[in-house]
Amino acid sequence: MRLELLHEAEKVLMESYTIIPLFYGKNAYYVKPYVKNYLKTPLAEIYFRNAYIEYAKR
């Protein structure tokens, strides 16, 4: 009985209100300027599959 009431309350809530998250987690990633050819996606994921380090020429 209690579980059925909770499901019904959840259904009423989901149908009557728009839920907007007020907070979301975010990680910061820093890449040195001499690391080249890495891929940063719009979701802030960084892929180093084709990355390389550019050495300073003297």
N, CA, C and O atoms as a Maestro MAE file, in Angstrom:
{
 s_m_m2io_version
 :::
 2.0.0
}

f_m_ct {
 s_m_title
 :::
 protein
 m_atom[232] {
  # First column is atom index #
  i_m_mmod_type
  r_m_x_coord
  r_m_y_coord
  r_m_z_coord
  i_m_residue_number
  s_m_chain_name
  s_m_pdb_residue_name
  s_m_pdb_atom_name
  i_m_atomic_number
  :::
  1 25 0.824 -1.201 0.000 1 A "MET " " N  " 7
  2 3 0.000 0.000 0.000 1 A "MET " " CA " 6
  3 2 0.868 1.264 0.000 1 A "MET " " C  " 6
  4 15 0.634 2.196 -0.770 1 A "MET " " O  " 8
  5 25 1.879 1.274 0.886 2 A "ARG " " N  " 7
  6 3 2.728 2.455 0.989 2 A "ARG " " CA " 6
  7 2 3.492 2.680 -0.314 2 A "ARG " " C  " 6
  8 15 3.602 3.815 -0.777 2 A "ARG " " O  " 8
  9 25 4.016 1.617 -0.902 3 A "LEU " " N  " 7
  10 3 4.771 1.720 -2.142 3 A "LEU " " CA " 6
  11 2 3.899 2.229 -3.286 3 A "LEU " " C  " 6
  12 15 4.355 3.006 -4.124 3 A "LEU " " O  " 8
  13 25 2.675 1.799 -3.314 4 A "GLU " " N  " 7
  14 3 1.747 2.271 -4.345 4 A "GLU " " CA " 6
  15 2 1.482 3.771 -4.195 4 A "GLU " " C  " 6
  16 15 1.424 4.496 -5.188 4 A "GLU " " O  " 8
  17 25 1.323 4.230 -2.962 5 A "LEU " " N  " 7
  18 3 1.115 5.660 -2.727 5 A "LEU " " CA " 6
  19 2 2.338 6.476 -3.129 5 A "LEU " " C  " 6
  20 15 2.202 7.567 -3.682 5 A "LEU " " O  " 8
  21 25 3.534 5.953 -2.856 6 A "LEU " " N  " 7
  22 3 4.752 6.654 -3.259 6 A "LEU " " CA " 6
  23 2 4.862 6.746 -4.781 6 A "LEU " " C  " 6
  24 15 5.255 7.783 -5.314 6 A "LEU " " O  " 8
  25 25 4.519 5.674 -5.474 7 A "HIS " " N  " 7
  26 3 4.539 5.699 -6.940 7 A "HIS " " CA " 6
  27 2 3.520 6.698 -7.487 7 A "HIS " " C  " 6
  28 15 3.798 7.409 -8.453 7 A "HIS " " O  " 8
  29 25 2.369 6.748 -6.882 8 A "GLU " " N  " 7
  30 3 1.335 7.691 -7.322 8 A "GLU " " CA " 6
  31 2 1.785 9.136 -7.072 8 A "GLU " " C  " 6
  32 15 1.571 10.008 -7.914 8 A "GLU " " O  " 8
  33 25 2.404 9.387 -5.920 9 A "ALA " " N  " 7
  34 3 2.899 10.729 -5.613 9 A "ALA " " CA " 6
  35 2 4.005 11.132 -6.590 9 A "ALA " " C  " 6
  36 15 4.048 12.281 -7.031 9 A "ALA " " O  " 8
  37 25 4.885 10.216 -6.925 10 A "GLU " " N  " 7
  38 3 5.945 10.493 -7.884 10 A "GLU " " CA " 6
  39 2 5.360 10.805 -9.263 10 A "GLU " " C  " 6
  40 15 5.830 11.715 -9.946 10 A "GLU " " O  " 8
  41 25 4.357 10.065 -9.663 11 A "LYS " " N  " 7
  42 3 3.721 10.296 -10.961 11 A "LYS " " CA " 6
  43 2 3.081 11.689 -11.010 11 A "LYS " " C  " 6
  44 15 3.221 12.403 -12.003 11 A "LYS " " O  " 8
  45 25 2.384 12.069 -9.943 12 A "VAL " " N  " 7
  46 3 1.754 13.396 -9.889 12 A "VAL " " CA " 6
  47 2 2.821 14.489 -9.961 12 A "VAL " " C  " 6
  48 15 2.643 15.484 -10.663 12 A "VAL " " O  " 8
  49 25 3.917 14.310 -9.244 13 A "LEU " " N  " 7
  50 3 5.005 15.287 -9.246 13 A "LEU " " CA " 6
  51 2 5.615 15.433 -10.638 13 A "LEU " " C  " 6
  52 15 5.837 16.551 -11.103 13 A "LEU " " O  " 8
  53 25 5.883 14.333 -11.292 14 A "MET " " N  " 7
  54 3 6.522 14.370 -12.603 14 A "MET " " CA " 6
  55 2 5.605 14.957 -13.678 14 A "MET " " C  " 6
  56 15 6.092 15.552 -14.639 14 A "MET " " O  " 8
  57 25 4.318 14.804 -13.536 15 A "GLU " " N  " 7
  58 3 3.386 15.337 -14.529 15 A "GLU " " CA " 6
  59 2 3.054 16.809 -14.313 15 A "GLU " " C  " 6
  60 15 2.647 17.495 -15.250 15 A "GLU " " O  " 8
  61 25 3.225 17.296 -13.092 16 A "SER " " N  " 7
  62 3 2.760 18.649 -12.809 16 A "SER " " CA " 6
  63 2 3.869 19.698 -12.738 16 A "SER " " C  " 6
  64 15 3.579 20.888 -12.856 16 A "SER " " O  " 8
  65 25 5.114 19.304 -12.551 17 A "TYR " " N  " 7
  66 3 6.192 20.279 -12.403 17 A "TYR " " CA " 6
  67 2 7.362 19.939 -13.304 17 A "TYR " " C  " 6
  68 15 7.648 18.776 -13.588 17 A "TYR " " O  " 8
  69 25 8.017 20.979 -13.737 18 A "THR " " N  " 7
  70 3 9.272 20.803 -14.437 18 A "THR " " CA " 6
  71 2 10.382 20.887 -13.399 18 A "THR " " C  " 6
  72 15 10.444 21.828 -12.608 18 A "THR " " O  " 8
  73 25 11.237 19.911 -13.414 19 A "ILE " " N  " 7
  74 3 12.317 19.877 -12.423 19 A "ILE " " CA " 6
  75 2 13.593 20.360 -13.103 19 A "ILE " " C  " 6
  76 15 14.000 19.829 -14.136 19 A "ILE " " O  " 8
  77 25 14.211 21.365 -12.512 20 A "ILE " " N  " 7
  78 3 15.440 21.931 -13.044 20 A "ILE " " CA " 6
  79 2 16.531 21.749 -11.993 20 A "ILE " " C  " 6
  80 15 16.354 22.154 -10.844 20 A "ILE " " O  " 8
  81 25 17.665 21.141 -12.377 21 A "PRO " " N  " 7
  82 3 18.739 20.994 -11.395 21 A "PRO " " CA " 6
  83 2 19.318 22.358 -11.026 21 A "PRO " " C  " 6
  84 15 19.547 23.193 -11.901 21 A "PRO " " O  " 8
  85 25 19.547 22.580 -9.770 22 A "LEU " " N  " 7
  86 3 20.095 23.850 -9.304 22 A "LEU " " CA " 6
  87 2 21.616 23.797 -9.200 22 A "LEU " " C  " 6
  88 15 22.271 24.837 -9.129 22 A "LEU " " O  " 8
  89 25 22.176 22.593 -9.192 23 A "PHE " " N  " 7
  90 3 23.613 22.431 -9.077 23 A "PHE " " CA " 6
  91 2 24.033 21.217 -9.882 23 A "PHE " " C  " 6
  92 15 23.327 20.208 -9.914 23 A "PHE " " O  " 8
  93 25 25.161 21.312 -10.519 24 A "TYR " " N  " 7
  94 3 25.730 20.146 -11.174 24 A "TYR " " CA " 6
  95 2 27.238 20.199 -11.010 24 A "TYR " " C  " 6
  96 15 27.835 21.275 -10.995 24 A "TYR " " O  " 8
  97 25 27.840 19.040 -10.889 25 A "GLY " " N  " 7
  98 3 29.278 18.967 -10.675 25 A "GLY " " CA " 6
  99 2 30.057 19.254 -11.945 25 A "GLY " " C  " 6
  100 15 29.579 18.990 -13.049 25 A "GLY " " O  " 8
  101 25 31.233 19.783 -11.790 26 A "LYS " " N  " 7
  102 3 32.074 20.092 -12.938 26 A "LYS " " CA " 6
  103 2 33.523 19.910 -12.518 26 A "LYS " " C  " 6
  104 15 33.936 20.387 -11.461 26 A "LYS " " O  " 8
  105 25 34.284 19.225 -13.340 27 A "ASN " " N  " 7
  106 3 35.706 19.038 -13.079 27 A "ASN " " CA " 6
  107 2 36.510 19.962 -13.969 27 A "ASN " " C  " 6
  108 15 36.131 20.208 -15.114 27 A "ASN " " O  " 8
  109 25 37.603 20.472 -13.460 28 A "ALA " " N  " 7
  110 3 38.487 21.325 -14.244 28 A "ALA " " CA " 6
  111 2 39.724 20.526 -14.630 28 A "ALA " " C  " 6
  112 15 40.337 19.870 -13.788 28 A "ALA " " O  " 8
  113 25 40.084 20.583 -15.897 29 A "TYR " " N  " 7
  114 3 41.276 19.906 -16.386 29 A "TYR " " CA " 6
  115 2 42.185 20.935 -17.029 29 A "TYR " " C  " 6
  116 15 41.738 21.784 -17.800 29 A "TYR " " O  " 8
  117 25 43.456 20.849 -16.704 30 A "TYR " " N  " 7
  118 3 44.436 21.772 -17.259 30 A "TYR " " CA " 6
  119 2 45.443 20.983 -18.081 30 A "TYR " " C  " 6
  120 15 45.901 19.919 -17.663 30 A "TYR " " O  " 8
  121 25 45.783 21.505 -19.246 31 A "VAL " " N  " 7
  122 3 46.743 20.859 -20.123 31 A "VAL " " CA " 6
  123 2 47.845 21.865 -20.415 31 A "VAL " " C  " 6
  124 15 47.567 23.006 -20.785 31 A "VAL " " O  " 8
  125 25 49.080 21.451 -20.252 32 A "LYS " " N  " 7
  126 3 50.219 22.331 -20.509 32 A "LYS " " CA " 6
  127 2 50.222 22.766 -21.975 32 A "LYS " " C  " 6
  128 15 49.777 22.015 -22.844 32 A "LYS " " O  " 8
  129 25 50.719 23.969 -22.254 33 A "PRO " " N  " 7
  130 3 50.689 24.473 -23.636 33 A "PRO " " CA " 6
  131 2 51.551 23.680 -24.607 33 A "PRO " " C  " 6
  132 15 51.328 23.768 -25.815 33 A "PRO " " O  " 8
  133 25 52.527 22.910 -24.133 34 A "TYR " " N  " 7
  134 3 53.370 22.128 -25.036 34 A "TYR " " CA " 6
  135 2 52.756 20.765 -25.386 34 A "TYR " " C  " 6
  136 15 53.346 20.013 -26.162 34 A "TYR " " O  " 8
  137 25 51.602 20.438 -24.837 35 A "VAL " " N  " 7
  138 3 50.872 19.226 -25.226 35 A "VAL " " CA " 6
  139 2 49.989 19.596 -26.413 35 A "VAL " " C  " 6
  140 15 49.139 20.481 -26.313 35 A "VAL " " O  " 8
  141 25 50.193 18.924 -27.516 36 A "LYS " " N  " 7
  142 3 49.515 19.263 -28.762 36 A "LYS " " CA " 6
  143 2 48.607 18.126 -29.240 36 A "LYS " " C  " 6
  144 15 48.796 16.964 -28.881 36 A "LYS " " O  " 8
  145 25 47.640 18.488 -30.043 37 A "ASN " " N  " 7
  146 3 46.767 17.553 -30.762 37 A "ASN " " CA " 6
  147 2 45.883 16.687 -29.853 37 A "ASN " " C  " 6
  148 15 45.536 15.566 -30.224 37 A "ASN " " O  " 8
  149 25 45.521 17.183 -28.690 38 A "TYR " " N  " 7
  150 3 44.564 16.465 -27.851 38 A "TYR " " CA " 6
  151 2 43.154 16.913 -28.247 38 A "TYR " " C  " 6
  152 15 42.981 17.945 -28.896 38 A "TYR " " O  " 8
  153 25 42.167 16.140 -27.858 39 A "LEU " " N  " 7
  154 3 40.783 16.443 -28.212 39 A "LEU " " CA " 6
  155 2 39.996 16.746 -26.949 39 A "LEU " " C  " 6
  156 15 39.970 15.940 -26.019 39 A "LEU " " O  " 8
  157 25 39.353 17.909 -26.916 40 A "LYS " " N  " 7
  158 3 38.472 18.270 -25.805 40 A "LYS " " CA " 6
  159 2 37.061 18.344 -26.347 40 A "LYS " " C  " 6
  160 15 36.777 19.144 -27.238 40 A "LYS " " O  " 8
  161 25 36.175 17.517 -25.820 41 A "THR " " N  " 7
  162 3 34.799 17.446 -26.301 41 A "THR " " CA " 6
  163 2 33.950 18.536 -25.670 41 A "THR " " C  " 6
  164 15 34.369 19.135 -24.679 41 A "THR " " O  " 8
  165 25 32.768 18.813 -26.214 42 A "PRO " " N  " 7
  166 3 31.873 19.804 -25.605 42 A "PRO " " CA " 6
  167 2 31.449 19.446 -24.174 42 A "PRO " " C  " 6
  168 15 31.009 20.316 -23.422 42 A "PRO " " O  " 8
  169 25 31.578 18.192 -23.806 43 A "LEU " " N  " 7
  170 3 31.237 17.768 -22.447 43 A "LEU " " CA " 6
  171 2 32.452 17.795 -21.528 43 A "LEU " " C  " 6
  172 15 32.420 17.228 -20.436 43 A "LEU " " O  " 8
  173 25 33.525 18.455 -21.968 44 A "ALA " " N  " 7
  174 3 34.757 18.655 -21.193 44 A "ALA " " CA " 6
  175 2 35.533 17.368 -20.946 44 A "ALA " " C  " 6
  176 15 36.285 17.277 -19.975 44 A "ALA " " O  " 8
  177 25 35.362 16.383 -21.805 45 A "GLU " " N  " 7
  178 3 36.190 15.183 -21.735 45 A "GLU " " CA " 6
  179 2 37.431 15.440 -22.573 45 A "GLU " " C  " 6
  180 15 37.350 16.071 -23.627 45 A "GLU " " O  " 8
  181 25 38.576 14.958 -22.113 46 A "ILE " " N  " 7
  182 3 39.820 15.161 -22.847 46 A "ILE " " CA " 6
  183 2 40.362 13.807 -23.266 46 A "ILE " " C  " 6
  184 15 40.486 12.894 -22.449 46 A "ILE " " O  " 8
  185 25 40.685 13.684 -24.554 47 A "TYR " " N  " 7
  186 3 41.247 12.449 -25.100 47 A "TYR " " CA " 6
  187 2 42.664 12.718 -25.592 47 A "TYR " " C  " 6
  188 15 42.907 13.672 -26.332 47 A "TYR " " O  " 8
  189 25 43.597 11.865 -25.170 48 A "PHE " " N  " 7
  190 3 44.995 12.028 -25.527 48 A "PHE " " CA " 6
  191 2 45.460 10.972 -26.533 48 A "PHE " " C  " 6
  192 15 46.659 10.712 -26.632 48 A "PHE " " O  " 8
  193 25 44.556 10.373 -27.262 49 A "ARG " " N  " 7
  194 3 44.911 9.296 -28.189 49 A "ARG " " CA " 6
  195 2 45.953 9.757 -29.208 49 A "ARG " " C  " 6
  196 15 46.915 9.033 -29.466 49 A "ARG " " O  " 8
  197 25 45.784 10.932 -29.785 50 A "ASN " " N  " 7
  198 3 46.704 11.430 -30.806 50 A "ASN " " CA " 6
  199 2 47.602 12.553 -30.285 50 A "ASN " " C  " 6
  200 15 48.239 13.253 -31.071 50 A "ASN " " O  " 8
  201 25 47.653 12.722 -28.986 51 A "ALA " " N  " 7
  202 3 48.416 13.826 -28.398 51 A "ALA " " CA " 6
  203 2 49.915 13.536 -28.444 51 A "ALA " " C  " 6
  204 15 50.349 12.385 -28.467 51 A "ALA " " O  " 8
  205 25 50.679 14.608 -28.458 52 A "TYR " " N  " 7
  206 3 52.141 14.500 -28.386 52 A "TYR " " CA " 6
  207 2 52.687 15.735 -27.675 52 A "TYR " " C  " 6
  208 15 51.999 16.745 -27.521 52 A "TYR " " O  " 8
  209 25 53.941 15.623 -27.249 53 A "ILE " " N  " 7
  210 3 54.598 16.744 -26.567 53 A "ILE " " CA " 6
  211 2 55.522 17.425 -27.564 53 A "ILE " " C  " 6
  212 15 56.358 16.783 -28.200 53 A "ILE " " O  " 8
  213 25 55.359 18.721 -27.687 54 A "GLU " " N  " 7
  214 3 56.206 19.489 -28.607 54 A "GLU " " CA " 6
  215 2 57.412 19.999 -27.820 54 A "GLU " " C  " 6
  216 15 57.277 20.800 -26.895 54 A "GLU " " O  " 8
  217 25 58.572 19.526 -28.201 55 A "TYR " " N  " 7
  218 3 59.793 19.927 -27.518 55 A "TYR " " CA " 6
  219 2 60.285 21.250 -28.056 55 A "TYR " " C  " 6
  220 15 60.150 21.534 -29.246 55 A "TYR " " O  " 8
  221 25 60.857 22.061 -27.180 56 A "ALA " " N  " 7
  222 3 61.386 23.367 -27.590 56 A "ALA " " CA " 6
  223 2 62.670 23.134 -28.381 56 A "ALA " " C  " 6
  224 15 63.527 22.348 -27.975 56 A "ALA " " O  " 8
  225 25 62.794 23.828 -29.521 57 A "LYS " " N  " 7
  226 3 63.997 23.712 -30.349 57 A "LYS " " CA " 6
  227 2 65.002 24.767 -29.890 57 A "LYS " " C  " 6
  228 15 64.641 25.918 -29.643 57 A "LYS " " O  " 8
  229 25 66.263 24.361 -29.779 58 A "ARG " " N  " 7
  230 3 67.301 25.286 -29.320 58 A "ARG " " CA " 6
  231 2 68.208 25.680 -30.448 58 A "ARG " " C  " 6
  232 15 69.143 26.455 -30.247 58 A "ARG " " O  " 8
  :::
 }
 m_bond[231] {
  # First column is bond index #
  i_m_from
  i_m_to
  i_m_order
  :::
  1 1 2 1
  2 2 3 1
  3 3 4 2
  4 3 5 1
  5 5 6 1
  6 6 7 1
  7 7 8 2
  8 7 9 1
  9 9 10 1
  10 10 11 1
  11 11 12 2
  12 11 13 1
  13 13 14 1
  14 14 15 1
  15 15 16 2
  16 15 17 1
  17 17 18 1
  18 18 19 1
  19 19 20 2
  20 19 21 1
  21 21 22 1
  22 22 23 1
  23 23 24 2
  24 23 25 1
  25 25 26 1
  26 26 27 1
  27 27 28 2
  28 27 29 1
  29 29 30 1
  30 30 31 1
  31 31 32 2
  32 31 33 1
  33 33 34 1
  34 34 35 1
  35 35 36 2
  36 35 37 1
  37 37 38 1
  38 38 39 1
  39 39 40 2
  40 39 41 1
  41 41 42 1
  42 42 43 1
  43 43 44 2
  44 43 45 1
  45 45 46 1
  46 46 47 1
  47 47 48 2
  48 47 49 1
  49 49 50 1
  50 50 51 1
  51 51 52 2
  52 51 53 1
  53 53 54 1
  54 54 55 1
  55 55 56 2
  56 55 57 1
  57 57 58 1
  58 58 59 1
  59 59 60 2
  60 59 61 1
  61 61 62 1
  62 62 63 1
  63 63 64 2
  64 63 65 1
  65 65 66 1
  66 66 67 1
  67 67 68 2
  68 67 69 1
  69 69 70 1
  70 70 71 1
  71 71 72 2
  72 71 73 1
  73 73 74 1
  74 74 75 1
  75 75 76 2
  76 75 77 1
  77 77 78 1
  78 78 79 1
  79 79 80 2
  80 79 81 1
  81 81 82 1
  82 82 83 1
  83 83 84 2
  84 83 85 1
  85 85 86 1
  86 86 87 1
  87 87 88 2
  88 87 89 1
  89 89 90 1
  90 90 91 1
  91 91 92 2
  92 91 93 1
  93 93 94 1
  94 94 95 1
  95 95 96 2
  96 95 97 1
  97 97 98 1
  98 98 99 1
  99 99 100 2
  100 99 101 1
  101 101 102 1
  102 102 103 1
  103 103 104 2
  104 103 105 1
  105 105 106 1
  106 106 107 1
  107 107 108 2
  108 107 109 1
  109 109 110 1
  110 110 111 1
  111 111 112 2
  112 111 113 1
  113 113 114 1
  114 114 115 1
  115 115 116 2
  116 115 117 1
  117 117 118 1
  118 118 119 1
  119 119 120 2
  120 119 121 1
  121 121 122 1
  122 122 123 1
  123 123 124 2
  124 123 125 1
  125 125 126 1
  126 126 127 1
  127 127 128 2
  128 127 129 1
  129 129 130 1
  130 130 131 1
  131 131 132 2
  132 131 133 1
  133 133 134 1
  134 134 135 1
  135 135 136 2
  136 135 137 1
  137 137 138 1
  138 138 139 1
  139 139 140 2
  140 139 141 1
  141 141 142 1
  142 142 143 1
  143 143 144 2
  144 143 145 1
  145 145 146 1
  146 146 147 1
  147 147 148 2
  148 147 149 1
  149 149 150 1
  150 150 151 1
  151 151 152 2
  152 151 153 1
  153 153 154 1
  154 154 155 1
  155 155 156 2
  156 155 157 1
  157 157 158 1
  158 158 159 1
  159 159 160 2
  160 159 161 1
  161 161 162 1
  162 162 163 1
  163 163 164 2
  164 163 165 1
  165 165 166 1
  166 166 167 1
  167 167 168 2
  168 167 169 1
  169 169 170 1
  170 170 171 1
  171 171 172 2
  172 171 173 1
  173 173 174 1
  174 174 175 1
  175 175 176 2
  176 175 177 1
  177 177 178 1
  178 178 179 1
  179 179 180 2
  180 179 181 1
  181 181 182 1
  182 182 183 1
  183 183 184 2
  184 183 185 1
  185 185 186 1
  186 186 187 1
  187 187 188 2
  188 187 189 1
  189 189 190 1
  190 190 191 1
  191 191 192 2
  192 191 193 1
  193 193 194 1
  194 194 195 1
  195 195 196 2
  196 195 197 1
  197 197 198 1
  198 198 199 1
  199 199 200 2
  200 199 201 1
  201 201 202 1
  202 202 203 1
  203 203 204 2
  204 203 205 1
  205 205 206 1
  206 206 207 1
  207 207 208 2
  208 207 209 1
  209 209 210 1
  210 210 211 1
  211 211 212 2
  212 211 213 1
  213 213 214 1
  214 214 215 1
  215 215 216 2
  216 215 217 1
  217 217 218 1
  218 218 219 1
  219 219 220 2
  220 219 221 1
  221 221 222 1
  222 222 223 1
  223 223 224 2
  224 223 225 1
  225 225 226 1
  226 226 227 1
  227 227 228 2
  228 227 229 1
  229 229 230 1
  230 230 231 1
  231 231 232 2
  :::
 }
}
